[in-house]
Amino acid sequence: MIKFIDPQIGQEEKDGVKEVLDSKYLAEGPVAREFEKKFSEYTGAKHVIVTSNGTTALHLAIRALDIQPGDEVITTPFTFIASSNSILFDGAIPIFADIDPETYNLNPAKVEEKITKKTKAIMPVHIFGNPCDMKALKDMADDHDLKIIEDACQAHGASIDGKHVGNFGDIGCFSFYATKNLTFGEGGAIVTQDEDLKDEILCLRNHGRTPKGGYHHTRIGFNYRTTNICSAIGLAQLEKLPTMQEARTRNASILQKELADLEGFAMQKTPKGGKHGWHIAAGRTDKTDLTATKIIEELKANDIGSRQIYNVPSYKQPAYLELNDYYYWSKFVKFPDYSKVCCPISERVGKNHFEIPIQPGVTEENMQHIVSVLRKIFS
Ligand SMILES: Cc1ncc(COP(=O)(O)O)c(C=O)c1O
């Protein structure tokens, strides 16, 4: 089976972890600091703060930007549930805007329609590693005095005109979950250019302690730290990231080139000036008589791993349909009736897309097999 996920774990990661174990400095410390320094070089971000995962990074972003219960944050429903959940953790309200039918990212025109007096921020998600239209979103945010939190959890290596994603908004958040292009096992990071935000995040991440440490607490914060063990895995991964990204890009380019003329088949479009991070290569069927479910079955029958990811938009998740009945914050905040929300493009893409393996372990020969099987399926 050609796998769509296969973390590239080798001797370097094992050596890094062994060194940490031998040092007995297991908690977050020098190895995490080293990772932050190197990730800052990789992304060009002024400040990098590692976290326990991408979800806690997003939650810290919401807190640090002082987004309050009842405030609205506009985001996409075509994403992992963590994006909008992080808004809900503090009683803020996710407002869903529809996506662009080709990039699968927030459509700026649809975002603008959703802005109200209660809107405090926009949370674009660079879905599958495809950079969002940050220029349009940033202009809009500036016009309406809104903050931007970039969910770059899937977007390692993605950039716009050479600038790494995560650096366009006030705060960018990354995930280093086991399946991501760079993994800690579990881990995440926040990037920001703002010194004050960095200090606030450092404090909130560590039980409200001042960055100097000790037992002086100026905020009610959290324990969203990581460990030196996880950071050692990440540090070894970061060394390999450029090579792993090259392999993903090569594999995705094979699909783009070899399947460009295939009728009824489409791949996600990257906006002008954008560089895709290729966390996921999503194919799409535009044929009414060929469902994504059928394609996935056929791919699997030919030893090609595949799946559908966000076929249920976030607003249709059972937890969202009953928010006003059971969720703690509903005692203080009236949430929208999400059963009335409809983002037709998100629903359509959700139904018609399927994942194609491109991870670094997939060879050019594997890609040729995938190309020929997809050609057979679509004809
Ligand atoms: C788009 C997106 N946002 C947020 C997250 C949350 O990251 P984590 O799983 O590290 O908490 C993920 C991870 O899967 C993600 O894909």
The ligand as a Gaussian input file, in Angstrom:
#p B3LYP/6-31G(d) Opt

LIG

0 1
 C       -5.871000      23.148000      10.157000
 C       -5.520000      22.658000      11.526000
 N       -5.696000      23.464000      12.576000
 C       -5.372000      23.082000      13.825000
 C       -4.858000      21.829000      14.089000
 C       -4.568000      21.433000      15.485000
 O       -3.258000      21.004000      15.697000
 P       -2.919000      19.886000      16.779000
 O       -3.471000      18.586000      16.313000
 O       -1.432000      19.905000      16.862000
 O       -3.538000      20.323000      18.054000
 C       -4.642000      20.950000      13.025000
 C       -4.079000      19.626000      13.259000
 O       -4.439000      18.621000      12.789000
 C       -5.001000      21.366000      11.711000
 O       -4.849000      20.541000      10.673000

